[in-house]
Amino acid sequence: MRNYEIMFIVRPTLSEEEIKNVAASFKNTLETNGSKVTSTDEWGQKALAYDMKKGSEVYKSGYYFVYEVEAEDDKGVKEFDRLARISADIIRSLVIRKED
């Protein structure tokens, strides 16, 4: 069993309901691809250490989410990473494989 920690930042221009839908959608992506989300942590809106540009917009803050994930293989995590990179709603994401 592999353990991962996934952090991602959702753009702040979305409504509260849209932000929750984005987070739920990415959690669903992990779970439908064989991963188990063992813990979710919403940090809320935080100021970014530096301005981030995504497309034509520049962001000074974002909504932070952290997922703890268990998986037999990395299929779900790779799919999450792929979708997070192309999503206009995710400013930045980070996937860390934890030591066993």
PyMOL CGO cylinders between C-alpha atoms (Angstrom):
from pymol import cmd
from pymol.cgo import CYLINDER

trace = [
    CYLINDER, 0.00, 0.00, 0.00, 1.37, 3.40, -1.01, 0.3, 1, 1, 1, 1, 1, 1,
    CYLINDER, 1.37, 3.40, -1.01, 0.59, 6.57, 0.92, 0.3, 1, 1, 1, 1, 1, 1,
    CYLINDER, 0.59, 6.57, 0.92, 0.41, 10.01, -0.66, 0.3, 1, 1, 1, 1, 1, 1,
    CYLINDER, 0.41, 10.01, -0.66, -0.23, 13.56, 0.47, 0.3, 1, 1, 1, 1, 1, 1,
    CYLINDER, -0.23, 13.56, 0.47, -1.86, 15.79, -2.13, 0.3, 1, 1, 1, 1, 1, 1,
    CYLINDER, -1.86, 15.79, -2.13, -2.17, 19.54, -1.74, 0.3, 1, 1, 1, 1, 1, 1,
    CYLINDER, -2.17, 19.54, -1.74, -3.93, 21.74, -4.25, 0.3, 1, 1, 1, 1, 1, 1,
    CYLINDER, -3.93, 21.74, -4.25, -5.00, 25.37, -4.45, 0.3, 1, 1, 1, 1, 1, 1,
    CYLINDER, -5.00, 25.37, -4.45, -8.33, 26.35, -6.00, 0.3, 1, 1, 1, 1, 1, 1,
    CYLINDER, -8.33, 26.35, -6.00, -8.65, 29.78, -7.58, 0.3, 1, 1, 1, 1, 1, 1,
    CYLINDER, -8.65, 29.78, -7.58, -10.38, 32.34, -5.33, 0.3, 1, 1, 1, 1, 1, 1,
    CYLINDER, -10.38, 32.34, -5.33, -12.67, 33.80, -8.01, 0.3, 1, 1, 1, 1, 1, 1,
    CYLINDER, -12.67, 33.80, -8.01, -15.07, 30.84, -7.74, 0.3, 1, 1, 1, 1, 1, 1,
    CYLINDER, -15.07, 30.84, -7.74, -18.13, 30.85, -5.49, 0.3, 1, 1, 1, 1, 1, 1,
    CYLINDER, -18.13, 30.85, -5.49, -18.09, 28.78, -2.29, 0.3, 1, 1, 1, 1, 1, 1,
    CYLINDER, -18.09, 28.78, -2.29, -20.31, 26.13, -3.89, 0.3, 1, 1, 1, 1, 1, 1,
    CYLINDER, -20.31, 26.13, -3.89, -18.08, 25.92, -6.99, 0.3, 1, 1, 1, 1, 1, 1,
    CYLINDER, -18.08, 25.92, -6.99, -14.98, 25.52, -4.81, 0.3, 1, 1, 1, 1, 1, 1,
    CYLINDER, -14.98, 25.52, -4.81, -16.60, 22.61, -2.94, 0.3, 1, 1, 1, 1, 1, 1,
    CYLINDER, -16.60, 22.61, -2.94, -17.64, 21.06, -6.26, 0.3, 1, 1, 1, 1, 1, 1,
    CYLINDER, -17.64, 21.06, -6.26, -14.06, 21.26, -7.59, 0.3, 1, 1, 1, 1, 1, 1,
    CYLINDER, -14.06, 21.26, -7.59, -12.70, 19.60, -4.45, 0.3, 1, 1, 1, 1, 1, 1,
    CYLINDER, -12.70, 19.60, -4.45, -15.39, 16.89, -4.56, 0.3, 1, 1, 1, 1, 1, 1,
    CYLINDER, -15.39, 16.89, -4.56, -14.73, 16.27, -8.25, 0.3, 1, 1, 1, 1, 1, 1,
    CYLINDER, -14.73, 16.27, -8.25, -11.00, 15.72, -7.68, 0.3, 1, 1, 1, 1, 1, 1,
    CYLINDER, -11.00, 15.72, -7.68, -11.72, 13.47, -4.67, 0.3, 1, 1, 1, 1, 1, 1,
    CYLINDER, -11.72, 13.47, -4.67, -14.06, 11.46, -6.91, 0.3, 1, 1, 1, 1, 1, 1,
    CYLINDER, -14.06, 11.46, -6.91, -11.31, 11.21, -9.55, 0.3, 1, 1, 1, 1, 1, 1,
    CYLINDER, -11.31, 11.21, -9.55, -9.00, 9.62, -6.99, 0.3, 1, 1, 1, 1, 1, 1,
    CYLINDER, -9.00, 9.62, -6.99, -11.63, 7.21, -5.69, 0.3, 1, 1, 1, 1, 1, 1,
    CYLINDER, -11.63, 7.21, -5.69, -12.90, 6.05, -9.09, 0.3, 1, 1, 1, 1, 1, 1,
    CYLINDER, -12.90, 6.05, -9.09, -9.33, 5.22, -10.10, 0.3, 1, 1, 1, 1, 1, 1,
    CYLINDER, -9.33, 5.22, -10.10, -8.68, 2.88, -7.17, 0.3, 1, 1, 1, 1, 1, 1,
    CYLINDER, -8.68, 2.88, -7.17, -7.33, 5.23, -4.50, 0.3, 1, 1, 1, 1, 1, 1,
    CYLINDER, -7.33, 5.23, -4.50, -8.78, 5.71, -1.03, 0.3, 1, 1, 1, 1, 1, 1,
    CYLINDER, -8.78, 5.71, -1.03, -8.92, 9.24, 0.43, 0.3, 1, 1, 1, 1, 1, 1,
    CYLINDER, -8.92, 9.24, 0.43, -8.30, 8.65, 4.15, 0.3, 1, 1, 1, 1, 1, 1,
    CYLINDER, -8.30, 8.65, 4.15, -8.30, 12.28, 5.25, 0.3, 1, 1, 1, 1, 1, 1,
    CYLINDER, -8.30, 12.28, 5.25, -9.38, 15.63, 3.85, 0.3, 1, 1, 1, 1, 1, 1,
    CYLINDER, -9.38, 15.63, 3.85, -8.34, 18.97, 5.28, 0.3, 1, 1, 1, 1, 1, 1,
    CYLINDER, -8.34, 18.97, 5.28, -9.71, 22.31, 4.10, 0.3, 1, 1, 1, 1, 1, 1,
    CYLINDER, -9.71, 22.31, 4.10, -7.43, 25.16, 5.08, 0.3, 1, 1, 1, 1, 1, 1,
    CYLINDER, -7.43, 25.16, 5.08, -9.69, 27.83, 3.60, 0.3, 1, 1, 1, 1, 1, 1,
    CYLINDER, -9.69, 27.83, 3.60, -8.55, 30.93, 1.76, 0.3, 1, 1, 1, 1, 1, 1,
    CYLINDER, -8.55, 30.93, 1.76, -4.93, 31.90, 2.38, 0.3, 1, 1, 1, 1, 1, 1,
    CYLINDER, -4.93, 31.90, 2.38, -2.66, 34.54, 0.90, 0.3, 1, 1, 1, 1, 1, 1,
    CYLINDER, -2.66, 34.54, 0.90, -0.07, 33.12, -1.48, 0.3, 1, 1, 1, 1, 1, 1,
    CYLINDER, -0.07, 33.12, -1.48, 3.63, 33.66, -0.77, 0.3, 1, 1, 1, 1, 1, 1,
    CYLINDER, 3.63, 33.66, -0.77, 3.92, 35.24, -4.22, 0.3, 1, 1, 1, 1, 1, 1,
    CYLINDER, 3.92, 35.24, -4.22, 1.55, 36.11, -7.05, 0.3, 1, 1, 1, 1, 1, 1,
    CYLINDER, 1.55, 36.11, -7.05, 0.71, 33.15, -9.30, 0.3, 1, 1, 1, 1, 1, 1,
    CYLINDER, 0.71, 33.15, -9.30, -0.30, 33.51, -12.91, 0.3, 1, 1, 1, 1, 1, 1,
    CYLINDER, -0.30, 33.51, -12.91, -2.59, 30.97, -14.54, 0.3, 1, 1, 1, 1, 1, 1,
    CYLINDER, -2.59, 30.97, -14.54, -3.69, 31.82, -18.03, 0.3, 1, 1, 1, 1, 1, 1,
    CYLINDER, -3.69, 31.82, -18.03, -4.32, 35.55, -18.22, 0.3, 1, 1, 1, 1, 1, 1,
    CYLINDER, -4.32, 35.55, -18.22, -5.20, 35.95, -14.52, 0.3, 1, 1, 1, 1, 1, 1,
    CYLINDER, -5.20, 35.95, -14.52, -2.91, 36.69, -11.57, 0.3, 1, 1, 1, 1, 1, 1,
    CYLINDER, -2.91, 36.69, -11.57, -3.85, 35.36, -8.13, 0.3, 1, 1, 1, 1, 1, 1,
    CYLINDER, -3.85, 35.36, -8.13, -2.78, 36.68, -4.72, 0.3, 1, 1, 1, 1, 1, 1,
    CYLINDER, -2.78, 36.68, -4.72, -4.73, 34.09, -2.68, 0.3, 1, 1, 1, 1, 1, 1,
    CYLINDER, -4.73, 34.09, -2.68, -6.37, 30.70, -3.07, 0.3, 1, 1, 1, 1, 1, 1,
    CYLINDER, -6.37, 30.70, -3.07, -8.36, 27.99, -1.29, 0.3, 1, 1, 1, 1, 1, 1,
    CYLINDER, -8.36, 27.99, -1.29, -6.10, 25.25, 0.05, 0.3, 1, 1, 1, 1, 1, 1,
    CYLINDER, -6.10, 25.25, 0.05, -7.03, 21.56, 0.31, 0.3, 1, 1, 1, 1, 1, 1,
    CYLINDER, -7.03, 21.56, 0.31, -4.94, 18.63, 1.56, 0.3, 1, 1, 1, 1, 1, 1,
    CYLINDER, -4.94, 18.63, 1.56, -5.83, 14.98, 0.95, 0.3, 1, 1, 1, 1, 1, 1,
    CYLINDER, -5.83, 14.98, 0.95, -4.19, 11.94, 2.54, 0.3, 1, 1, 1, 1, 1, 1,
    CYLINDER, -4.19, 11.94, 2.54, -4.47, 9.06, 0.07, 0.3, 1, 1, 1, 1, 1, 1,
    CYLINDER, -4.47, 9.06, 0.07, -3.80, 5.30, 0.13, 0.3, 1, 1, 1, 1, 1, 1,
    CYLINDER, -3.80, 5.30, 0.13, -3.45, 3.34, -3.09, 0.3, 1, 1, 1, 1, 1, 1,
    CYLINDER, -3.45, 3.34, -3.09, -2.28, -0.04, -4.34, 0.3, 1, 1, 1, 1, 1, 1,
    CYLINDER, -2.28, -0.04, -4.34, -0.87, 1.61, -7.47, 0.3, 1, 1, 1, 1, 1, 1,
    CYLINDER, -0.87, 1.61, -7.47, -0.42, 5.16, -8.69, 0.3, 1, 1, 1, 1, 1, 1,
    CYLINDER, -0.42, 5.16, -8.69, -3.21, 5.16, -11.30, 0.3, 1, 1, 1, 1, 1, 1,
    CYLINDER, -3.21, 5.16, -11.30, -5.54, 7.47, -9.33, 0.3, 1, 1, 1, 1, 1, 1,
    CYLINDER, -5.54, 7.47, -9.33, -2.77, 9.82, -8.27, 0.3, 1, 1, 1, 1, 1, 1,
    CYLINDER, -2.77, 9.82, -8.27, -1.47, 10.13, -11.84, 0.3, 1, 1, 1, 1, 1, 1,
    CYLINDER, -1.47, 10.13, -11.84, -4.97, 10.87, -13.12, 0.3, 1, 1, 1, 1, 1, 1,
    CYLINDER, -4.97, 10.87, -13.12, -5.45, 13.51, -10.39, 0.3, 1, 1, 1, 1, 1, 1,
    CYLINDER, -5.45, 13.51, -10.39, -2.13, 15.11, -11.34, 0.3, 1, 1, 1, 1, 1, 1,
    CYLINDER, -2.13, 15.11, -11.34, -2.98, 15.10, -15.05, 0.3, 1, 1, 1, 1, 1, 1,
    CYLINDER, -2.98, 15.10, -15.05, -6.38, 16.71, -14.51, 0.3, 1, 1, 1, 1, 1, 1,
    CYLINDER, -6.38, 16.71, -14.51, -5.04, 19.26, -12.00, 0.3, 1, 1, 1, 1, 1, 1,
    CYLINDER, -5.04, 19.26, -12.00, -2.44, 20.44, -14.52, 0.3, 1, 1, 1, 1, 1, 1,
    CYLINDER, -2.44, 20.44, -14.52, -5.03, 21.15, -17.21, 0.3, 1, 1, 1, 1, 1, 1,
    CYLINDER, -5.03, 21.15, -17.21, -7.82, 22.43, -14.96, 0.3, 1, 1, 1, 1, 1, 1,
    CYLINDER, -7.82, 22.43, -14.96, -8.47, 26.17, -15.05, 0.3, 1, 1, 1, 1, 1, 1,
    CYLINDER, -8.47, 26.17, -15.05, -9.82, 25.94, -11.48, 0.3, 1, 1, 1, 1, 1, 1,
    CYLINDER, -9.82, 25.94, -11.48, -6.60, 24.64, -9.89, 0.3, 1, 1, 1, 1, 1, 1,
    CYLINDER, -6.60, 24.64, -9.89, -3.83, 27.22, -9.49, 0.3, 1, 1, 1, 1, 1, 1,
    CYLINDER, -3.83, 27.22, -9.49, -1.20, 24.79, -8.21, 0.3, 1, 1, 1, 1, 1, 1,
    CYLINDER, -1.20, 24.79, -8.21, -0.98, 21.22, -6.96, 0.3, 1, 1, 1, 1, 1, 1,
    CYLINDER, -0.98, 21.22, -6.96, 1.63, 19.04, -5.29, 0.3, 1, 1, 1, 1, 1, 1,
    CYLINDER, 1.63, 19.04, -5.29, 1.68, 15.25, -4.90, 0.3, 1, 1, 1, 1, 1, 1,
    CYLINDER, 1.68, 15.25, -4.90, 4.08, 13.73, -2.37, 0.3, 1, 1, 1, 1, 1, 1,
    CYLINDER, 4.08, 13.73, -2.37, 4.61, 10.00, -1.90, 0.3, 1, 1, 1, 1, 1, 1,
    CYLINDER, 4.61, 10.00, -1.90, 5.14, 9.35, 1.78, 0.3, 1, 1, 1, 1, 1, 1,
    CYLINDER, 5.14, 9.35, 1.78, 7.69, 6.83, 3.01, 0.3, 1, 1, 1, 1, 1, 1,
    CYLINDER, 7.69, 6.83, 3.01, 6.23, 3.49, 4.10, 0.3, 1, 1, 1, 1, 1, 1,
]
cmd.load_cgo(trace, "trace")
